[in-house]
Amino acid sequence: MRLRHPDGQTVHLAYGTNVHPAEDLDGIVAQLGTYATPMRERLGTDLLGLGLWLSAGVAAELAADGAARRRLRRELDARGLEVVTLNGFPYGAFHAPVVKRAVYFPDWADPARLRYTLDLARILVDLMPDDAARGSISTLPLGWREPWDGPQAARVGRALDALAQGLAGLEALTGRAVRVAFEPEPGCVIENTLQATVHLARVDRHWLGVCVDLAHLACQWEDPVAAVQRLARAGLPVVKVQVSAALEVADPAGAREVVARYAEPRFLHQTRTAGCRHSYDDLDEALASAEAGGEPWRVHYHVPLHAEPEPPLRSTTPVLRAGLGVLVGGPVAACDHLEVETYTWGVLPAERRPESARELAHGMAAELAWTRDTLHDLGLKG
């Protein structure tokens, strides 16, 4: 889905396919017909954007097989779908029964992460529409915070240099530019925008930058305007925005029974009390802590954008709106790649979980419609 900023820039809006478990090419093609086409039709648009997730296995296959890449491009074109961004955060098995900290491995100290990301870049240059200005790939914020030592940091520095060189070489070969965006997340080496300015201080800003996930930013209790200004002062480009909302609990003591329904075994739900005075690596830990009960919580649990959670819970959509306001609502768009990323539909409390593929497609379409309407309110057209 494309919108036009008042400055004339095209802003690409997509939905992230890491909500789906397919990890082979046939499965990915099948999910296009099951979810993406019904979403496009329900939204009444000729073109729907996808933030495609490809596991490391299928990425290696596609990067090595031009015919397979051309097949995937034909399948996208035939359904009125476009891809300008890939989600390169999960390496694989993102819908295993238990994911938790496994999603942060391999990290950027492991050569496998570099290979995977360059595979994705090679694929993306063949999937992007011919008129796309550039492509983007979001990736993890270097790694989980523990263990993290000097030798790891040195290996990461060399990997990021090699990444920038690989992207430059790809543009020289194909004429297409792809940038990689590191996504701050609670609990990681880079949790917030301040840490991004420190750990990414020496990267090649032409090729590498930041992915602002607005749920993560809310969980870290960052002010969106201050966060974006901090990145701008540091000269770090916002390459991509994850349009997402976290779970907010104003009174944890009074809402304990309701919020406990969001504690589940697959994904990590980092929890922060107001101002990050107390930090917990998962919701279970916060629920078990006596000291966490007196202050509001924000929980890293991506909730549907268009529907508030059951009271007394709420979502961080005010932070999301403020973030979009500063990122794309100003006189010049700071970022032109937006991806709705609510990958948690399948683990929502049972009464809020879609019961069929049709219901899930309708829910994701409603999220995109909500985002489109919010962007219209900010002055974007289309």
C-alpha angles and dihedrals in degrees: 000000000000129000131182122233117214088249088063096253120138112236115202117213119193141165119236116244095203084097085078124072101217112130102173132064096252091051092049092051090048092053090055090065095039098050116002100051094048089048093052092048093047091051091049094229130135093217130040123189123222127200091208122211116205121181118230092256097055091039091058090048094050095043090056097043120062092183091057091050090051090050092053091047090052091050090052095046093048091057098044093253129141133194122201097147137045129200105229097169101097110058095197147315091047091159098046114134089258121026106150111133093358089084089072093061136122087036128194092275088066117079089221090072092055092048092049094049094048089048088055091050091051090052095045096057088061095044098048118100113257092246096050112120094215144332131243138205124196118211141176120286094258095284148305112314096243126090098020122148143158097276090051091050090050092051090049091052091054091046093053091049089051090047092055091047091049092051091048090050091049092054090049089052100042107019089236125115124217124182127198122222124202111216117215111223134176113267096021133109086263108040100158144009093272091058089046090060089052102043096038096041095114102039123117100262092199090070106017133054144128136303109211109212104193094205091053091047090052092049089055088051091237120161106237096219093049091044095053092044090052091054091047092052089051091050092240111145121224098232097176141006125214105211100214143135130214131213116267125199113192095184110024093180092055095040099044096116093049098044091046087069087069094059104102137159105243110062134035113248106195111201128205128186120221111305090004090277088147125027128195126185093217139017092247089062093051092049090051095049119094093199093058097065102082103059134056117269134215114200126201093236114125107224127192110278099220099049126057116225118254114286135295085032121076139179132247094245091130087063089046092053092047090049093051088047093060096035101047106359099074129089088274124034111242091198135021102189116078124174127187104219115186100147094160100078091110094055100043115123108287096253091055098040120105112251097206143022088255092056091048092051090050092049094050090046089053089053091052091047090051091050093046091051091048090052090048088055087055091055102265117137132214 
